[in-house]
């Protein structure tokens, strides 16, 4: 089964790169300011890994608590995922800064206006929510104690999911609500249909996820043995340590009693 894992990983990795690169090129080949940039392919790939790990953490930590999988999904697994989030968060942050720099360096007045409008215009609240959730909050994972605190990791993963949603909002809305013609400028207001569709995506996803958790093994059975031994080792080590120290304590107490006599 490990050979199959390697083959699937070898097939899935270029698939992830190609899918997100092609989607980003659909934006990059347009003439809309804010979309017409060559940084989008690596930017979208890093963002996909970043948001993907955050979403997996969100669902995994809930399942770990509800299904009592603490021996299978250990703190070490959670910490390693947090380290990946630190790296991808840095890449996404560099992409944000590069976008701003290229808008200034290009001497294109439309491109400059778009990014100034993002940071200081009517949708500045969405832009800075995106930057705060995706870049600043995730930097707290540099502290090992926070990486190994389950409830804190869960809260940060929620913030990252919110930030990545706002990234899509910023890319789409702020580039379209003020284009080349001031006469066509407008503020975006979602309709009832759009809100219902958005809410329906949550319902569809969680329905599929819960059905999967109900009828399909949540963890690969072939991997349980190795992970279970790791979890037991983590739990049994304090007991072994105390049992090793116990004879020494008893011997010390005996010496004290003998001295008192």
N, C-alpha and C positions, 0 to 999 in steps of 0.2 A: 504493500500500500504506500510505502514511502516513495517508491519509484513513480507511482501514479501521481502522488503529490507534486513531485518535481516536474513531471511532464505538464500537469495542469498549471503550475506556477509559471513555467516557461511559455505556455500559450496565453495565460491571462495577462502577464505583464505587458507585452507589446500591444495587446488588445486595449488595455486601459490607456496606454500612451496614445494610441492611434485615435480612439474614440474622442477623448477630451481635446486632442490637438485639432481634429477636424471640426469639432463643434466651435472651438475658439477661432478657427480660421474663417468660419462663416461670419463672425463679427469683424475680424480683421480685414476682410476684403471689401467691407462697406466703406462709404465715404463719410459716415456720421462721425463727428468729433467725439473722442472718448472710446470709440470702437476701432478706429483705423490705427492699430498699433501691432507691431510684430512680437511684443512680449506676451501676448495672450496665450500661445500654446504652452510654454512652461508654467506660466501663471495659473492656468486652468488645471494642469496636471497636479501641481503642488497643492492647489486648493482642494482638489478632489480627494487626495490622500489625507489632507488635514481634516476636512469635514467628515470623511469616511471613518477615520479613527475616532473622532469625537462622537459620532453617532453610534458606532459599535460600543464604545465605552458606556454611553447612556443606557442602551438596551442590555448590555452585558451585566452592568452593576445591578440593575433592577432584577434580572433573572438570577443573579448570584444570591441576592437576598431572599427573594420569594421562593426559589427552588432549593435553597440551602446547598449551594454549590461552592461553599467556601474552601473545601478541600480540593476542588478541581480547578477553580479559578483563583489563584493565589495572589497575594499582594505583589509578588515579583512580576507576575504577568501584567498587572495594572501599571506598575512602575515602568516597565519597558515600553508600554504603549504611550505613557506620558512623555517619555524621552523622544519618541517619534513625533509627537505633537509639537514638542519644543523646536525640533529641526524644521518641520514643515511650516510652523508659524513664522520662523525667521525668514524662510523663503518667500512666504506670502507678504510679509512686511517689507522685504526688499523690493518686491514687485510693486507694491503701493508707492514706495519712494521713487522707483524708477519711472513709473507713470508720470508722477509730478515733475521729475527732472526733465523727461523728454518733452513734456508739454511746454516747459520753459525754454529748453534748448532748441526746439524746432523753430522758434520764432513764427509760429502759426497762430494768428490771433484767435481763430475759432477754437483751436485745441487749448490754448491758454485759458480762454473764457470758460470752456467746459469744466476744466479742473478747478479753477477758482470758484466757479459756481457750485461745484460739488462740496468744496470745503467751507464756503462762506455764504452760499445762496440759501434759498428757502428749504432745501433738503439737506442742509448741513448736519442736522440732527441725525439723519440716517447714515451719512458718511462717517461721522465721528463715533456713532454706535458700532459701525462695522470695524473701524480701526481699533477701538477699545476692546471689543470682544475677541477679535482675531489676533491682535498683536500684543496688546499690553497685558490682558488678564492671563493669557497662557504663559507668560514669562514667569509667573509664580511657580511653575513646575521646576524651576531651577533649584528649588529647595527640596531636599530629599524627604523631609518630614511631611511636606504637603503632598508630594507625589505618592506617599504611602498612607495618606489619610483618605479613606474611601469616600466619605460624604463630601469632602472638598473636591475630589476628582470629579464626582458626579455633578456638582454645581458648576464647575468650570466647563465640563463637557456641554452642559445646557447653554451656557453663555456662548460657546463656540458655535453651536448649532444656530443660535439666534444671529450671531455675527455673520455667518456664511449665508443665511437667508437675506440679510441686509446687503450683502455684497451683490447678489443677483438684482436686488431692488435698485441699488445705486447704479449698476452698470446699465440697466434697461431704462429706468425712469429719468435719471438725471441727464442722460444723453439725448433723450427724445423730447422732454418737456420744453426745452429751449434749443431750437435748431437754428438754421441759417437765417430764417425769416422771423423777425420779432412779431410780425402780425399773427403768426401761428403759435406763439408761446401760450402755454396753458399749464395748469396744475393738474396732476393726476388724482382722480378720485375713483376708487374701486366700486364697481357695481355690485348689486346683490348676487348676480350670477357668478361673478368672479370670487366673491367671498364664499359662496356656497361650494364652488369648485375647489377652492383652497382647503376648506374644512373637510370636504369629501376625500381629498388625497390623504389626510391624516387617518380618517376612518378606514379607507381601503388598505393603507399600509399596516396599521395596527391589527386589522382583521387577519390579513395574510400572515403577519408575524405570530399572532397568537395561535392560529391554526397550525403553523409550522411547529411551534413549541409544544402543541398538544399531540400531534400525530407523528412527528419525526424526532429521532434522538437529538436532543439539543447539543450534545457534545459527542464527537466521534468516539464510538465505543473502543476502537482500536488504540486510542490515545489515553484511555482512562487509567490504565495500570501505571504508566510512568508518572503521570501527573498526581495520581493518588498517593504514590510513595513519597513524592515531594511534599505534599500537604501533610502527610502523617509525620514525616521527618521534622517539619517545622513545628508541629504541635507537641511531639514527643520529646524534643530536645530540652525544653525547660524541665520536664519531669526527670529525664535522665541526669541532667545537671544537678538537680536537687538530691537525687538518689546517690550520686557520687559524693556529694558533700556531706550527706547524712552520717556515714561512719566517722568522718573526721570530727563532726560536731559531738557525736556521742562519746568519742574517745577524749575530747577536750573536757567535756562535762565530768567524765570519770576521774580525770586528773585533778580537776578542781575539788571534787568531793574528797579524794584521797588526801589532798593537801590540807583541807579543812580538818580532817580527822587527826 
